Amino acid sequence: MTTAPLSLEHIIKPSTITEGKIPVLFMFHGYGSNEEDLFSFAPELPTELCIISVRAPYPMPPQGNAWYAINFDADNGKWSDDEQAKESREKIAYFIDEACEAYHLDSDNVTLLGFSQGTVLSYSVALSYPEKVKNVIALSGYINEAILKENYADKKHTSLNIYASHGSVDQVIPVQWAQKIPTFLNKIGVPHIFEEFPVGHGVAPQNFYSFKNWLADKI
């Protein structure tokens, strides 16, 4: 079912729970994609979850969307629009609260699942606002410290749980960027798992089953 009364376009798969607190998983797609992409995972994930797949706010004609622009400049090489990324961080943080209220979801049991650029934003939201997020599934992405809130290090991160994975032959986001994630998370006390799989910029079947099992223990 598609809904559009809230601040970000999204599609939703309701929970099988009909009363009591309903856990929620928000999905954030990659650069140039849309909300249908990761939603293909939804039928295979725990049925008690309400699953909300969100469309990024910046259109990329002719189709697709982005959380922030990636500029290809001959002098500067490839660079990300960090100001736009910060705007998306705030849009997502607001949307989480908005959706939890609108759909009567458990704001203490929120999971973010991102892929690529959606993972960069998932890290940004969870590390900037750890009080809003319980779990993060971070696929094929990295932590961009430039788009974290300035006071993020002062916050308590020990209640966060993060599952991170990356393809060892990723040709879009180098695996070396992802390999820095455990050191960063250890510094601020975030419990986490980091796994590599022998694939490129994508999610291998064994990767899917690994994070699915991890998630089942965390919700």
N, C-alpha and C positions, 0 to 999 in steps of 0.2 A: 504494500500500500504506500502511496506517495503522499506526503503532507508538506505543506509550505507555509503554515502560519507562523512558524518560528523564524529566527534570524538567519539561519543557514538552511539551504535546501537539503533534504535527506530522505532516505527510505528506511522503513522500519519492519523488523520481524518481531512480533510480540512474544513475550514469555509465555510458557505454559502455566506459570503460577497465576492463580486467579485471586489470591488474597495474601495479605502480608507484604513483606518487603521484597521488591523485585530487583535483582542485580542487573546491571546494564553494561554492555560493551559498545563503545563507540569506535567506528572504523574510519580511518583517514587515508585516502588513496594517494598514489604517487603523482608526480608532475605530468600534466597532459592527459590524465585519466579522468574518471568520474566515479560517482557513488555506486555504480553497478559492479565495478571491478572486484573489490574485496568481498562484496556481498555474496559472491558465489561460495564463500566459505561458510556462510550462515547456517545452511541446513545440517552441516556436520559438527557444529559446535553445541555445547550443552544447552538443552532445551529450556532450562530455567532462566537463561539470559534473555533479556530484551536486547535486540541487536539493532543499532542505529548506524547506518552508513551515511557519511556526510559528504556533501559536494563542496570542494574548495571554492572560495569566493571570487577568484579572478579568472574570468573566461579566457580560453585560448582558442580563437577561431582557427579552423572551422568548427571544431568540436573539442571537448576536453576542458580541463580546468587546472589551475595551479594555486598552491598556497602562497607562493611568492615567485617573482620573476627570476629566471636564470638568464643572465645576459652573456652573450658571446662577443667579446671585444678583442680585436686583433692586438691591441696594446696590453690590455690587462688580462687576457685569457678569459676563462669562464669564471664568472663571479655571481654570487647570490645577492638579491636585494634584501638585506637584513631588516630594513625598516618595514618593508612589506611583510616579512616573516613575523616581526613583532606584532604587527596589526592582526595577522592571522592567529597568533598566540592568544591575543586578547579576545578575539571573536570566538575561538574555541572555548576558552575558559567561561565566557558568558553563556555560550550555547549549552555547555554541560549543565549549568545551574537551571537554565531555562527548560531544557528537555526533561530533567529529573522532576521538576515541578509539574510540567504539562502532562507527563505520562505517568506520574505517581511512582517514580522509581527510587531505589535506595541510593541516596547521595553518598552513603558511606561504603558502597560497594560498586565503585566505578572502575572499569577496565578500558584502557585505550589500546587499540591495535592499529599500527601504522605500517605502511610500506614506503620505503625510499623517502621522498619528500614528506610524506605523511608521518614517517618515523621521526624525522628531524623535528617536526612540530609536536609530536607526542612527547618526545623528551623535553622540549621547551616548556610545554604546559605542565607536565608532571614535576619537573625539577623546580619550576617557578612557583607552582601551586600544589605542593605535595599534600596539602589538606583536602584537596578535591579528588585525588586519584589514589586508588588502592593498587592497581596492577597495570603494567605496560608490557605489551608484546611488540617489540621493536624489530622489524624485519628490514634488512638491507638498507640501513641508515647509519647515521652518526650523530654525535652531540656537537652542536654548534654553540659554543659558549657565548658568542656575541649576541645571541637572541634569547638568552636567559635573563630573567629580571635581575636587576643589580643586587638585590638583597637575598638572592636565592640561597647563598651559602649559610645565611643566618637561620634558615628554616630547618625544621626537623624532617629528615628524609627516611628515618629508620622504619617507618610503617609502609613505605613503598616496596613493591616487588617488581623486578624487571626481568623479562626474558628477552635476550638480544640474540640475533643470529645474522649470519652474512654468508654470501657465496665466496668461496676461496678464489674463484676466478672471475669475480664481478668486474665487468669492463666499464661500468658507469660510476660507481662509488668504490674506490679502491678499498680492498679488505684491510689495508694498513690503517685507514681512518677508523674503521670499526674496532680494530684491535686495541685502540686507546680507551675504549669504553670501560672495561673492567677496572683499570687504574683510576679513572675519574670517579666511578661509582664507589669504589672502596674508600676514596678520600672523604666522601660525604656520608658514608655508612649505609648505602643502599644494598639490601640483599638482592643478588642477581645471579643469572646463569648466562654465559656467553657460549654460543656454539657456531662452528663453521661447517659448511656443507660444500661438496665439490660441484658447485653450480655457478652460473653467472648471476645476472641481476634478476633474480626470481626466487620462487619458493618451491623447493623440492618436496616431493611427497613425505619423505622422512622428516623434513623440517616441520611440515604441517602437523604430523602426528606428535612430534616432540612438544611443540607449543600447546597443542590441544590437551595433552596429558598434564602439562605444567599448569594450564589454566584450570583444569578440573579440580586440582588440589587447592586453588587459591580463591575461588569464588564462594 
